[in-house]
Amino acid sequence: MSYLADSARYDQMTYRRTGRSGLKLPAISLGLWHNFGGDRPYELGRGIARRAFDLGVTHFDLANNYGPPYGSAEITFGQILKDDLRPYRDELVISTKAGYDMWDGPYGEWGSRKYLLSSLDQSLTRMGLDYVDIFYSHRFDPETPLEETMGALVSAVGQGKALYAGISSYSPVKTREAAELLRSAGVPLLIHQPSYSMLNRWIEPELLDTLEEVGAGCIAFSPLAQGMLTDRYLNGVPEGSRASQNKSLSTDLLTDENLARIRSLNEIAKSRGQSLAQLALTWTIRDPRVTSALIGASSVGQLEQNLAALQAPPLTDDELAEIDKHAVESGIDLWAPSSQAE
């Protein structure tokens, strides 16, 4: 039986304008960093993607090396498009990125024109698409002229292989430079994708102001701090969790200090009738300059629980002040080498 999207899918979702562009994104978007690789059952990812769209999630975020193995998340999503979502392509925002290691040799990572455009062609092939909506430079390359990296994004848009250009984990200084280079070529910087959570607040002092200044949106990844801002680690490291497998979360980050902060934040969440993950998402999108928060999901149930954060009342000034006592930098920013590069 063919998939038919829920006719009420746009009734509950909140959509926010991306910077000064004409594009709106759902306040919570679905990232395919985990749980869509070739190591996971296809029907699991398919069910999550279908349910997400039924609940108004129109934005699906990928990268060339999402898996494992590398490229397999794009292959999975391409199959989901073929099986279910192809009739709704014009209702979807699909993004991918290139910047981290993808294939062997000197042309398989970083920010050269050769790598970025070759990677985009491969991504389109894996997903069975003519274009993506957003193509990102996944990280700043200190050894490639920024003009070359941004020029590759301009070419991708000019060739019709991407509608918009984005960057991820760039410092405020490099963000401003990138935006100017793109603007001078007639391709505005649509969006920046930084890591951001209650335990990783690096974007607040300057980057958000920079993005507002250049007219770009912000989509926060890892708003649950690689899973730390859930109830999963309140009482240790459970078997099968990211930390137990050392997948993007090392047990070294689960210090006594961090666990104490997490437990205090969990008490605030409980006082609001929310889970810790829901509080973390409500907090991440509290600033209107944050267009969207990217979540992963390992099940349909987890997806539904996290999207329910959008139904919670706004945080009060008193709640924000209490959160600030515990929501402090906790040494978990794995992407700092890129975002601090000048």
SEMARVEX-166827 format. One record per atom (N, C-alpha, C): x, y, z; residue number from 1. Coordinates in steps of 0.05 Angstrom, whole numbers. Last residue first. Example, Ala and Ser with C-alpha at 12.3 -4.5 7.8 and 13.67 -1.06 7.14 Angstrom:
// SEMARVEX-166827
(pt (257,-45,142),2);
(pt (273,-21,143),2);
(pt (258,1,157),2);
(pt (264,-114,156),1);
(pt (246,-90,156),1);
(pt (264,-66,156),1);
This chain:
// SEMARVEX-166827
(pt (807,622,262),342);
(pt (806,649,252),342);
(pt (823,652,227),342);
(pt (770,572,293),341);
(pt (791,578,274),341);
(pt (786,606,262),341);
(pt (729,555,323),340);
(pt (747,574,335),340);
(pt (769,583,317),340);
(pt (702,517,293),339);
(pt (687,542,300),339);
(pt (705,563,314),339);
(pt (740,476,288),338);
(pt (730,491,264),338);
(pt (719,517,273),338);
(pt (751,459,340),337);
(pt (773,465,322),337);
(pt (765,480,297),337);
(pt (698,449,362),336);
(pt (712,474,367),336);
(pt (736,480,349),336);
(pt (668,405,360),335);
(pt (672,418,335),335);
(pt (687,445,338),335);
(pt (655,384,409),334);
(pt (674,369,393),334);
(pt (683,383,367),334);
(pt (643,411,467),333);
(pt (642,420,439),333);
(pt (663,406,423),333);
(pt (643,401,521),332);
(pt (633,380,504),332);
(pt (633,387,474),332);
(pt (652,434,566),331);
(pt (674,420,552),331);
(pt (666,398,533),331);
(pt (609,462,585),330);
(pt (616,436,599),330);
(pt (637,420,584),330);
(pt (580,523,602),329);
(pt (599,508,584),329);
(pt (610,484,599),329);
(pt (516,513,635),328);
(pt (542,526,631),328);
(pt (560,510,613),328);
(pt (463,511,665),327);
(pt (468,509,636),327);
(pt (493,525,630),327);
(pt (456,525,717),326);
(pt (466,498,711),326);
(pt (474,495,682),326);
(pt (437,576,719),325);
(pt (454,567,741),325);
(pt (468,541,734),325);
(pt (401,580,678),324);
(pt (427,591,674),324);
(pt (447,583,696),324);
(pt (354,560,700),323);
(pt (369,543,681),323);
(pt (397,553,678),323);
(pt (339,604,730),322);
(pt (346,580,744),322);
(pt (362,561,725),322);
(pt (328,640,688),321);
(pt (349,647,708),321);
(pt (357,622,723),321);
(pt (286,614,663),320);
(pt (311,619,649),320);
(pt (334,625,668),320);
(pt (248,617,704),319);
(pt (257,591,695),319);
(pt (284,594,680),319);
(pt (240,673,706),318);
(pt (249,658,729),318);
(pt (261,631,722),318);
(pt (219,682,655),317);
(pt (245,694,663),317);
(pt (257,680,687),317);
(pt (194,620,627),316);
(pt (191,646,641),316);
(pt (219,657,647),316);
(pt (188,590,563),315);
(pt (202,592,589),315);
(pt (199,620,601),315);
(pt (123,577,535),314);
(pt (149,590,535),314);
(pt (162,590,563),314);
(pt (93,511,541),313);
(pt (92,541,544),313);
(pt (120,552,543),313);
(pt (98,460,490),312);
(pt (103,470,517),312);
(pt (100,501,518),312);
(pt (97,441,440),311);
(pt (71,447,452),311);
(pt (74,459,480),311);
(pt (147,427,425),310);
(pt (136,451,412),310);
(pt (109,459,425),310);
(pt (157,379,449),309);
(pt (169,403,461),309);
(pt (157,428,450),309);
(pt (139,340,416),308);
(pt (120,350,435),308);
(pt (131,375,450),308);
(pt (184,322,391),307);
(pt (168,342,377),307);
(pt (147,354,395),307);
(pt (199,283,428),306);
(pt (215,307,425),306);
(pt (200,329,410),306);
(pt (159,244,422),305);
(pt (163,257,448),305);
(pt (179,283,445),305);
(pt (165,230,368),304);
(pt (140,242,377),304);
(pt (144,257,404),304);
(pt (216,206,370),303);
(pt (211,229,353),303);
(pt (186,244,363),303);
(pt (207,163,404),302);
(pt (225,184,412),302);
(pt (221,209,396),302);
(pt (171,133,371),301);
(pt (163,144,397),301);
(pt (180,166,407),301);
(pt (202,119,328),300);
(pt (180,137,324),300);
(pt (171,149,350),300);
(pt (272,121,345),299);
(pt (246,107,343),299);
(pt (225,128,337),299);
(pt (316,152,346),298);
(pt (321,123,344),298);
(pt (295,107,342),298);
(pt (331,214,318),297);
(pt (310,197,330),297);
(pt (317,168,325),297);
(pt (358,281,324),296);
(pt (358,254,313),296);
(pt (335,238,327),296);
(pt (342,349,309),295);
(pt (342,326,327),295);
(pt (347,301,311),295);
(pt (358,416,304),294);
(pt (360,390,291),294);
(pt (361,368,312),294);
(pt (318,473,308),293);
(pt (336,455,322),293);
(pt (335,428,308),293);
(pt (315,537,274),292);
(pt (307,509,278),292);
(pt (327,494,295),292);
(pt (330,591,280),291);
(pt (309,583,262),291);
(pt (297,556,269),291);
(pt (346,633,327),290);
(pt (350,605,321),290);
(pt (326,595,305),290);
(pt (324,682,335),289);
(pt (345,680,315),289);
(pt (353,652,309),289);
(pt (289,677,378),288);
(pt (278,676,351),288);
(pt (299,675,329),288);
(pt (306,633,429),287);
(pt (314,657,415),287);
(pt (304,656,387),287);
(pt (288,582,441),286);
(pt (276,604,455),286);
(pt (282,631,441),286);
(pt (309,534,423),285);
(pt (295,551,403),285);
(pt (281,575,416),285);
(pt (331,513,469),284);
(pt (348,518,446),284);
(pt (335,537,426),284);
(pt (288,504,505),283);
(pt (308,525,511),283);
(pt (324,532,486),283);
(pt (261,462,480),282);
(pt (247,488,485),282);
(pt (267,510,489),282);
(pt (302,424,483),281);
(pt (293,434,457),281);
(pt (278,461,460),281);
(pt (307,416,538),280);
(pt (330,424,523),280);
(pt (322,436,495),280);
(pt (255,398,550),279);
(pt (265,424,561),279);
(pt (288,434,544),279);
(pt (257,349,524),278);
(pt (238,369,515),278);
(pt (246,397,525),278);
(pt (297,323,554),277);
(pt (301,328,525),277);
(pt (282,349,515),277);
(pt (272,319,604),276);
(pt (296,335,601),276);
(pt (301,342,572),276);
(pt (201,326,596),275);
(pt (225,310,599),275);
(pt (249,329,596),275);
(pt (157,369,634),274);
(pt (171,361,610),274);
(pt (192,341,617),274);
(pt (133,396,676),273);
(pt (118,374,663),273);
(pt (131,365,637),273);
(pt (164,431,701),272);
(pt (148,442,679),272);
(pt (131,420,666),272);
(pt (191,401,736),271);
(pt (173,421,748),271);
(pt (155,434,726),271);
(pt (222,371,702),270);
(pt (200,358,715),270);
(pt (181,378,727),270);
(pt (260,411,688),269);
(pt (242,399,668),269);
(pt (218,386,681),269);
(pt (286,417,737),268);
(pt (271,439,725),268);
(pt (251,429,704),268);
(pt (309,366,741),267);
(pt (289,374,761),267);
(pt (273,398,751),267);
(pt (345,368,698),266);
(pt (323,349,697),266);
(pt (301,356,717),266);
(pt (382,404,717),265);
(pt (365,412,695),265);
(pt (341,393,692),265);
(pt (405,371,755),264);
(pt (391,395,764),264);
(pt (372,405,742),264);
(pt (427,331,723),263);
(pt (406,324,742),263);
(pt (391,348,752),263);
(pt (465,362,695),262);
(pt (443,349,681),262);
(pt (421,341,700),262);
(pt (500,377,736),261);
(pt (485,397,721),261);
(pt (461,385,708),261);
(pt (519,327,751),260);
(pt (504,343,771),260);
(pt (488,364,757),260);
(pt (545,312,704),259);
(pt (521,297,713),259);
(pt (505,312,734),259);
(pt (587,349,705),258);
(pt (567,350,684),258);
(pt (542,335,692),258);
(pt (615,332,751),257);
(pt (604,359,749),257);
(pt (582,361,728),257);
(pt (629,280,739),256);
(pt (611,284,761),256);
(pt (599,312,760),256);
(pt (627,272,666),255);
(pt (640,277,692),255);
(pt (620,281,714),255);
(pt (622,251,613),254);
(pt (602,247,634),254);
(pt (615,249,661),254);
(pt (664,253,579),253);
(pt (648,278,582),253);
(pt (628,275,604),253);
(pt (684,202,578),252);
(pt (700,223,591),252);
(pt (685,249,595),252);
(pt (651,173,547),251);
(pt (645,172,575),251);
(pt (662,192,590),251);
(pt (636,210,488),250);
(pt (655,195,504),250);
(pt (646,195,533),250);
(pt (599,210,433),249);
(pt (597,217,461),249);
(pt (615,198,477),249);
(pt (605,190,383),248);
(pt (601,219,385),248);
(pt (597,228,414),248);
(pt (604,131,409),247);
(pt (594,143,384),247);
(pt (587,172,389),247);
(pt (618,94,449),246);
(pt (637,115,441),246);
(pt (630,127,414),246);
(pt (581,60,467),245);
(pt (594,52,442),245);
(pt (614,72,432),245);
(pt (564,85,512),244);
(pt (574,58,516),244);
(pt (589,48,491),244);
(pt (545,133,489),243);
(pt (569,133,506),243);
(pt (581,106,509),243);
(pt (499,115,462),242);
(pt (522,126,447),242);
(pt (547,125,464),242);
(pt (478,51,492),241);
(pt (477,80,488),241);
(pt (501,90,472),241);
(pt (486,-2,503),240);
(pt (474,5,477),240);
(pt (472,34,472),240);
(pt (475,3,572),239);
(pt (485,-13,550),239);
(pt (470,-5,525),239);
(pt (479,68,604),238);
(pt (465,43,597),238);
(pt (478,29,573),238);
(pt (514,96,653),237);
(pt (516,93,624),237);
(pt (503,67,616),237);
(pt (478,133,705),236);
(pt (500,117,694),236);
(pt (498,114,664),236);
(pt (430,160,712),235);
(pt (438,140,732),235);
(pt (460,121,721),235);
(pt (423,195,671),234);
(pt (419,205,698),234);
(pt (430,186,719),234);
(pt (426,184,618),233);
(pt (451,182,633),233);
(pt (448,192,662),233);
(pt (375,189,595),232);
(pt (390,164,591),232);
(pt (414,162,610),232);
(pt (344,233,594),231);
(pt (344,218,619),231);
(pt (361,193,618),231);
(pt (386,282,562),230);
(pt (363,264,562),230);
(pt (364,249,589),230);
(pt (433,309,547),229);
(pt (410,323,558),229);
(pt (384,306,553),229);
(pt (468,275,521),228);
(pt (472,279,550),228);
(pt (447,292,563),228);
(pt (462,271,467),227);
(pt (446,252,483),227);
(pt (450,257,513),227);
(pt (492,311,446),226);
(pt (500,284,439),226);
(pt (486,263,457),226);
(pt (459,354,466),225);
(pt (487,350,475),225);
(pt (496,321,471),225);
(pt (413,365,442),224);
(pt (411,348,466),224);
(pt (439,340,475),224);
(pt (426,394,398),223);
(pt (414,409,420),223);
(pt (410,392,445),223);
(pt (458,381,351),222);
(pt (464,370,377),222);
(pt (452,386,400),222);
(pt (451,443,315),221);
(pt (453,414,316),221);
(pt (463,406,344),221);
(pt (409,496,298),220);
(pt (426,485,318),220);
(pt (427,454,317),220);
(pt (410,541,249),219);
(pt (398,515,255),219);
(pt (417,500,273),219);
(pt (398,607,232),218);
(pt (414,589,249),218);
(pt (398,564,254),218);
(pt (401,652,175),217);
(pt (388,637,196),217);
(pt (408,620,212),217);
(pt (428,717,159),216);
(pt (427,688,156),216);
(pt (412,675,180),216);
(pt (440,771,158),215);
(pt (414,762,148),215);
(pt (411,732,145),215);
(pt (483,793,182),214);
(pt (486,786,154),214);
(pt (461,775,142),214);
(pt (462,803,234),213);
(pt (474,825,219),213);
(pt (475,818,189),213);
(pt (449,752,251),212);
(pt (428,772,248),212);
(pt (437,795,230),212);
(pt (500,731,254),211);
(pt (481,720,235),211);
(pt (457,739,230),211);
(pt (522,762,295),210);
(pt (534,762,268),210);
(pt (514,752,247),210);
(pt (491,747,338),209);
(pt (490,775,329),209);
(pt (501,777,301),209);
(pt (507,693,341),208);
(pt (479,700,335),208);
(pt (476,728,326),208);
(pt (563,699,354),207);
(pt (554,687,328),207);
(pt (525,694,322),207);
(pt (573,721,406),206);
(pt (578,736,381),206);
(pt (564,725,357),206);
(pt (555,692,452),205);
(pt (569,718,455),205);
(pt (570,734,429),205);
(pt (528,644,433),204);
(pt (514,666,445),204);
(pt (529,692,445),204);
(pt (554,599,415),203);
(pt (544,617,395),203);
(pt (532,643,407),203);
(pt (569,566,458),202);
(pt (589,583,445),202);
(pt (578,603,425),202);
(pt (547,532,495),201);
(pt (533,557,489),201);
(pt (551,577,474),201);
(pt (532,475,516),200);
(pt (551,484,495),200);
(pt (540,509,483),200);
(pt (492,458,547),199);
(pt (519,452,557),199);
(pt (540,461,538),199);
(pt (447,470,520),198);
(pt (449,482,546),198);
(pt (477,477,558),198);
(pt (474,478,453),197);
(pt (457,465,473),197);
(pt (461,479,500),197);
(pt (498,471,389),196);
(pt (487,490,409),196);
(pt (469,474,428),196);
(pt (537,474,329),195);
(pt (529,459,353),195);
(pt (519,479,374),195);
(pt (510,510,272),194);
(pt (529,506,294),194);
(pt (519,486,314),194);
(pt (499,526,210),193);
(pt (492,504,227),193);
(pt (513,499,248),193);
(pt (471,582,178),192);
(pt (494,571,192),192);
(pt (484,549,210),192);
(pt (443,603,116),191);
(pt (441,592,142),191);
(pt (468,582,152),191);
(pt (449,631,67),190);
(pt (423,626,77),190);
(pt (424,620,107),190);
(pt (485,681,39),189);
(pt (488,660,58),189);
(pt (460,655,71),189);
(pt (466,696,-30),188);
(pt (467,702,-1),188);
(pt (472,677,16),188);
(pt (499,704,-85),187);
(pt (487,680,-71),187);
(pt (488,685,-41),187);
(pt (528,743,-111),186);
(pt (499,741,-116),186);
(pt (485,717,-104),186);
(pt (579,750,-97),185);
(pt (574,733,-120),185);
(pt (544,729,-126),185);
(pt (575,779,-52),184);
(pt (588,792,-75),184);
(pt (584,776,-100),184);
(pt (554,740,-18),183);
(pt (538,763,-26),183);
(pt (549,776,-51),183);
(pt (599,707,-10),182);
(pt (575,697,-23),182);
(pt (558,720,-34),182);
(pt (633,743,17),181);
(pt (641,731,-8),181);
(pt (617,720,-24),181);
(pt (602,755,62),180);
(pt (609,776,43),180);
(pt (617,764,16),180);
(pt (599,705,87),179);
(pt (574,718,78),179);
(pt (580,740,58),179);
(pt (653,696,99),178);
(pt (639,678,81),178);
(pt (614,692,70),178);
(pt (661,737,137),177);
(pt (676,736,112),177);
(pt (663,719,91),177);
(pt (626,720,177),176);
(pt (622,746,165),176);
(pt (637,748,138),176);
(pt (648,671,189),175);
(pt (621,672,180),175);
(pt (616,699,165),175);
(pt (697,685,209),174);
(pt (696,671,184),174);
(pt (668,671,172),174);
(pt (679,710,258),173);
(pt (696,724,238),173);
(pt (694,712,211),173);
(pt (650,668,284),172);
(pt (637,693,276),172);
(pt (653,708,255),172);
(pt (670,604,254),171);
(pt (672,625,274),171);
(pt (657,650,265),171);
(pt (630,550,232),170);
(pt (648,572,225),170);
(pt (648,592,248),170);
(pt (594,506,232),169);
(pt (616,507,251),169);
(pt (638,527,242),169);
(pt (575,510,164),168);
(pt (571,497,190),168);
(pt (597,499,206),168);
(pt (536,544,114),167);
(pt (561,537,127),167);
(pt (556,525,154),167);
(pt (499,543,51),166);
(pt (502,545,80),166);
(pt (530,538,89),166);
(pt (459,564,-3),165);
(pt (486,558,8),165);
(pt (486,561,38),165);
(pt (405,536,-43),164);
(pt (416,555,-23),164);
(pt (443,545,-14),164);
(pt (396,499,-82),163);
(pt (381,524,-83),163);
(pt (393,545,-65),163);
(pt (440,461,-123),162);
(pt (432,469,-96),162);
(pt (416,495,-99),162);
(pt (447,454,-176),161);
(pt (449,430,-159),161);
(pt (442,436,-130),161);
(pt (449,496,-211),160);
(pt (423,486,-205),160);
(pt (423,461,-188),160);
(pt (496,521,-218),159);
(pt (491,498,-235),159);
(pt (464,485,-229),159);
(pt (494,560,-178),158);
(pt (493,568,-206),158);
(pt (487,545,-225),158);
(pt (502,528,-133),157);
(pt (476,542,-137),157);
(pt (473,550,-166),157);
(pt (554,511,-143),156);
(pt (533,491,-138),156);
(pt (505,504,-143),156);
(pt (581,560,-146),155);
(pt (579,543,-170),155);
(pt (556,523,-167),155);
(pt (578,575,-92),154);
(pt (566,592,-113),154);
(pt (561,576,-138),154);
(pt (609,535,-69),153);
(pt (580,537,-63),153);
(pt (565,554,-83),153);
(pt (658,548,-92),152);
(pt (646,523,-98),152);
(pt (616,522,-92),152);
(pt (667,598,-68),151);
(pt (663,596,-97),151);
(pt (651,570,-106),151);
(pt (677,583,-17),150);
(pt (652,596,-22),150);
(pt (646,596,-52),150);
(pt (728,559,-27),149);
(pt (707,544,-15),149);
(pt (680,557,-21),149);
(pt (757,603,-49),148);
(pt (753,578,-64),148);
(pt (729,562,-53),148);
(pt (756,641,-9),147);
(pt (745,647,-35),147);
(pt (739,622,-51),147);
(pt (786,618,31),146);
(pt (757,618,34),146);
(pt (742,625,8),146);
(pt (838,574,11),145);
(pt (826,602,11),145);
(pt (796,601,14),145);
(pt (853,523,56),144);
(pt (842,529,30),144);
(pt (831,558,31),144);
(pt (868,514,108),143);
(pt (889,513,87),143);
(pt (879,518,59),143);
(pt (825,513,142),142);
(pt (845,534,146),142);
(pt (866,535,124),142);
(pt (760,506,129),141);
(pt (785,494,121),141);
(pt (807,515,123),141);
(pt (702,496,168),140);
(pt (722,515,157),140);
(pt (748,500,152),140);
(pt (654,447,148),139);
(pt (672,458,167),139);
(pt (691,477,153),139);
(pt (616,439,108),138);
(pt (612,426,134),138);
(pt (631,436,156),138);
(pt (582,479,67),137);
(pt (610,474,75),137);
(pt (609,465,104),137);
(pt (519,453,44),136);
(pt (536,466,65),136);
(pt (566,460,61),136);
(pt (462,466,8),135);
(pt (488,452,7),135);
(pt (507,468,25),135);
(pt (393,456,6),134);
(pt (415,470,19),134);
(pt (440,453,16),134);
(pt (364,426,-31),133);
(pt (355,453,-24),133);
(pt (377,469,-12),133);
(pt (394,391,-85),132);
(pt (387,393,-57),132);
(pt (378,422,-52),132);
(pt (374,361,-148),131);
(pt (384,383,-132),131);
(pt (378,378,-103),131);
(pt (359,313,-168),130);
(pt (371,332,-186),130);
(pt (384,355,-171),130);
(pt (370,251,-132),129);
(pt (359,278,-135),129);
(pt (373,293,-157),129);
(pt (385,202,-110),128);
(pt (368,202,-133),128);
(pt (355,229,-138),128);
(pt (421,198,-69),127);
(pt (394,204,-62),127);
(pt (374,204,-85),127);
(pt (469,187,-97),126);
(pt (460,169,-76),126);
(pt (430,173,-69),126);
(pt (471,232,-131),125);
(pt (468,205,-142),125);
(pt (457,186,-121),125);
(pt (480,273,-94),124);
(pt (456,273,-111),124);
(pt (450,246,-123),124);
(pt (530,257,-74),123);
(pt (506,258,-56),123);
(pt (480,258,-73),123);
(pt (563,263,-119),122);
(pt (559,237,-108),122);
(pt (534,236,-90),122);
(pt (559,319,-125),121);
(pt (550,301,-147),121);
(pt (545,273,-136),121);
(pt (583,335,-77),120);
(pt (555,341,-82),120);
(pt (544,323,-104),120);
(pt (636,317,-85),119);
(pt (619,305,-64),119);
(pt (589,311,-69),119);
(pt (653,350,-126),118);
(pt (652,321,-130),118);
(pt (633,308,-110),118);
(pt (650,399,-98),117);
(pt (632,394,-121),117);
(pt (630,365,-129),117);
(pt (687,391,-56),116);
(pt (660,399,-51),116);
(pt (641,392,-74),116);
(pt (737,376,-82),115);
(pt (723,359,-63),115);
(pt (693,366,-60),115);
(pt (748,421,-115),114);
(pt (746,393,-126),114);
(pt (731,375,-107),114);
(pt (750,464,-80),113);
(pt (729,463,-100),113);
(pt (726,434,-111),113);
(pt (765,443,-12),112);
(pt (772,450,-39),112);
(pt (748,449,-58),112);
(pt (759,433,43),111);
(pt (742,453,30),111);
(pt (750,460,2),111);
(pt (757,366,72),110);
(pt (763,395,74),110);
(pt (747,412,55),110);
(pt (767,306,31),109);
(pt (757,321,54),109);
(pt (765,350,52),109);
(pt (791,281,-13),108);
(pt (768,269,0),108);
(pt (758,282,25),108);
(pt (838,290,-39),107);
(pt (814,304,-48),107);
(pt (789,295,-35),107);
(pt (880,258,-22),106);
(pt (881,286,-15),106);
(pt (856,302,-23),106);
(pt (853,193,0),105);
(pt (869,211,-17),105);
(pt (866,240,-9),105);
(pt (787,165,7),104);
(pt (816,165,10),104);
(pt (829,185,-8),104);
(pt (728,202,27),103);
(pt (742,181,13),103);
(pt (772,185,15),103);
(pt (714,234,73),102);
(pt (694,219,58),102);
(pt (706,196,42),102);
(pt (721,279,127),101);
(pt (733,257,111),101);
(pt (710,240,99),101);
(pt (682,339,119),100);
(pt (697,320,134),100);
(pt (705,297,116),100);
(pt (656,365,78),99);
(pt (677,379,92),99);
(pt (694,360,108),99);
(pt (589,376,57),98);
(pt (615,363,52),98);
(pt (637,379,66),98);
(pt (519,361,63),97);
(pt (543,376,69),97);
(pt (567,361,59),97);
(pt (448,374,48),96);
(pt (471,357,53),96);
(pt (496,374,55),96);
(pt (377,377,56),95);
(pt (404,389,56),95);
(pt (425,367,59),95);
(pt (313,390,34),94);
(pt (333,369,37),94);
(pt (361,382,36),94);
(pt (250,405,47),93);
(pt (276,418,46),93);
(pt (296,397,53),93);
(pt (189,390,12),92);
(pt (211,382,29),92);
(pt (235,401,25),92);
(pt (150,397,-24),91);
(pt (143,404,4),91);
(pt (166,399,23),91);
(pt (168,376,-70),90);
(pt (167,405,-68),90);
(pt (158,415,-41),90);
(pt (163,320,-60),89);
(pt (189,333,-62),89);
(pt (188,363,-58),89);
(pt (121,285,-55),88);
(pt (121,309,-38),88);
(pt (147,325,-39),88);
(pt (130,240,-84),87);
(pt (108,258,-92),87);
(pt (107,284,-77),87);
(pt (174,217,-53),86);
(pt (178,230,-79),86);
(pt (155,248,-88),86);
(pt (165,189,-6),85);
(pt (165,218,-5),85);
(pt (168,232,-32),85);
(pt (166,131,-15),84);
(pt (145,145,-1),84);
(pt (143,175,-7),84);
(pt (207,106,-45),83);
(pt (185,90,-36),83);
(pt (161,107,-27),83);
(pt (243,148,-57),82);
(pt (232,132,-79),82);
(pt (207,117,-70),82);
(pt (255,167,-6),81);
(pt (243,185,-26),81);
(pt (229,168,-48),81);
(pt (278,121,15),80);
(pt (253,131,27),80);
(pt (239,151,8),80);
(pt (323,119,-17),79);
(pt (304,98,-19),79);
(pt (277,106,-7),79);
(pt (349,165,1),78);
(pt (341,163,-27),78);
(pt (321,141,-31),78);
(pt (360,150,53),77);
(pt (340,171,48),77);
(pt (331,171,19),77);
(pt (398,110,43),76);
(pt (373,103,57),76);
(pt (352,124,51),76);
(pt (438,141,19),75);
(pt (426,119,4),75);
(pt (399,112,16),75);
(pt (450,175,62),74);
(pt (439,186,37),74);
(pt (426,165,20),74);
(pt (471,137,96),73);
(pt (447,152,104),73);
(pt (434,165,80),73);
(pt (517,119,69),72);
(pt (494,102,71),72);
(pt (468,116,80),72);
(pt (562,152,69),71);
(pt (544,153,46),71);
(pt (518,137,50),71);
(pt (601,108,109),70);
(pt (598,134,97),70);
(pt (579,132,72),70);
(pt (561,54,138),69);
(pt (585,66,128),69);
(pt (579,93,115),69);
(pt (538,95,195),68);
(pt (558,82,178),68);
(pt (546,61,160),68);
(pt (527,156,165),67);
(pt (524,127,162),67);
(pt (521,115,190),67);
(pt (549,213,131),66);
(pt (531,202,151),66);
(pt (527,172,145),66);
(pt (580,239,94),65);
(pt (592,217,108),65);
(pt (574,206,131),65);
(pt (549,280,70),64);
(pt (560,259,53),64);
(pt (569,234,69),64);
(pt (490,292,110),63);
(pt (517,299,101),63);
(pt (528,275,86),63);
(pt (423,320,120),62);
(pt (443,298,116),62);
(pt (471,310,112),62);
(pt (359,334,143),61);
(pt (387,343,141),61);
(pt (406,320,140),61);
(pt (297,354,124),60);
(pt (313,330,129),60);
(pt (342,337,123),60);
(pt (239,388,138),59);
(pt (267,391,133),59);
(pt (282,366,142),59);
(pt (187,383,153),58);
(pt (192,385,124),58);
(pt (221,385,118),58);
(pt (146,359,198),57);
(pt (174,363,195),57);
(pt (180,361,165),57);
(pt (92,347,205),56);
(pt (99,374,196),56);
(pt (129,379,193),56);
(pt (79,296,217),55);
(pt (77,315,239),55);
(pt (87,343,231),55);
(pt (91,268,171),54);
(pt (63,269,179),54);
(pt (58,290,201),54);
(pt (147,271,174),53);
(pt (132,287,154),53);
(pt (103,289,161),53);
(pt (155,235,216),52);
(pt (164,262,218),52);
(pt (149,280,199),52);
(pt (136,188,194),51);
(pt (121,199,217),51);
(pt (129,229,221),51);
(pt (174,180,154),50);
(pt (146,183,147),50);
(pt (131,196,170),50);
(pt (221,174,185),49);
(pt (219,195,166),49);
(pt (190,200,158),49);
(pt (209,128,216),48);
(pt (215,153,229),48);
(pt (211,177,210),48);
(pt (203,89,176),47);
(pt (181,95,194),47);
(pt (185,122,208),47);
(pt (255,88,154),46);
(pt (232,95,138),46);
(pt (208,104,155),46);
(pt (286,70,197),45);
(pt (289,98,187),45);
(pt (266,107,170),45);
(pt (263,18,200),44);
(pt (264,35,223),44);
(pt (266,64,214),44);
(pt (270,-6,150),43);
(pt (243,1,158),43);
(pt (242,19,183),43);
(pt (326,-16,150),42);
(pt (314,4,132),42);
(pt (286,13,142),42);
(pt (364,-23,209),41);
(pt (343,-33,191),41);
(pt (330,-11,175),41);
(pt (433,-1,204),40);
(pt (407,0,217),40);
(pt (385,-11,198),40);
(pt (479,5,176),39);
(pt (479,-14,199),39);
(pt (453,-16,213),39);
(pt (473,44,139),38);
(pt (470,17,130),38);
(pt (471,-4,152),38);
(pt (438,96,177),37);
(pt (460,84,162),37);
(pt (454,55,154),37);
(pt (403,122,209),36);
(pt (395,118,181),36);
(pt (417,106,164),36);
(pt (424,131,260),35);
(pt (400,114,257),35);
(pt (389,111,228),35);
(pt (450,198,256),34);
(pt (450,171,267),34);
(pt (423,157,259),34);
(pt (441,240,221),33);
(pt (468,234,229),33);
(pt (470,205,239),33);
(pt (396,263,201),32);
(pt (400,235,195),32);
(pt (428,226,202),32);
(pt (350,307,234),31);
(pt (377,301,224),31);
(pt (381,271,221),31);
(pt (292,344,225),30);
(pt (303,317,230),30);
(pt (330,314,217),30);
(pt (274,404,263),29);
(pt (280,389,238),29);
(pt (292,362,245),29);
(pt (231,449,292),28);
(pt (248,425,297),28);
(pt (250,410,271),28);
(pt (207,489,265),27);
(pt (222,496,288),27);
(pt (239,473,298),27);
(pt (215,484,194),26);
(pt (202,476,218),26);
(pt (219,482,242),26);
(pt (231,543,156),25);
(pt (238,517,165),25);
(pt (221,510,189),25);
(pt (223,584,98),24);
(pt (215,578,126),24);
(pt (223,549,131),24);
(pt (254,631,56),23);
(pt (250,603,64),23);
(pt (243,600,93),23);
(pt (268,681,40),22);
(pt (240,674,37),22);
(pt (234,646,47),22);
(pt (315,710,88),21);
(pt (307,696,64),21);
(pt (277,692,62),21);
(pt (336,730,133),20);
(pt (321,749,117),20);
(pt (313,736,90),20);
(pt (330,672,172),19);
(pt (343,698,168),19);
(pt (325,717,154),19);
(pt (279,636,155),18);
(pt (307,632,157),18);
(pt (322,658,151),18);
(pt (219,636,193),17);
(pt (234,646,170),17);
(pt (264,644,175),17);
(pt (189,577,218),16);
(pt (203,602,223),16);
(pt (219,610,198),16);
(pt (131,542,239),15);
(pt (152,547,218),15);
(pt (163,575,222),15);
(pt (105,492,279),14);
(pt (112,520,277),14);
(pt (134,523,256),14);
(pt (54,443,269),13);
(pt (82,451,268),13);
(pt (84,481,266),13);
(pt (-1,432,265),12);
(pt (11,435,292),12);
(pt (40,446,291),12);
(pt (-17,428,211),11);
(pt (-34,441,231),11);
(pt (-20,448,257),11);
(pt (6,400,171),10);
(pt (16,428,176),10);
(pt (1,442,198),10);
(pt (-18,350,168),9);
(pt (10,352,176),9);
(pt (20,380,181),9);
(pt (-68,330,157),8);
(pt (-66,351,178),8);
(pt (-37,357,186),8);
(pt (-62,289,121),7);
(pt (-73,315,111),7);
(pt (-72,337,131),7);
(pt (-5,250,120),6);
(pt (-27,260,136),6);
(pt (-37,287,127),6);
(pt (11,219,57),5);
(pt (17,236,80),5);
(pt (-8,246,94),5);
(pt (10,154,40),4);
(pt (-5,178,36),4);
(pt (-1,196,61),4);
(pt (45,101,9),3);
(pt (44,120,31),3);
(pt (27,145,23),3);
(pt (13,43,-19),2);
(pt (29,67,-21),2);
(pt (24,86,2),2);
(pt (17,-24,0),1);
(pt (0,0,0),1);
(pt (18,25,0),1);
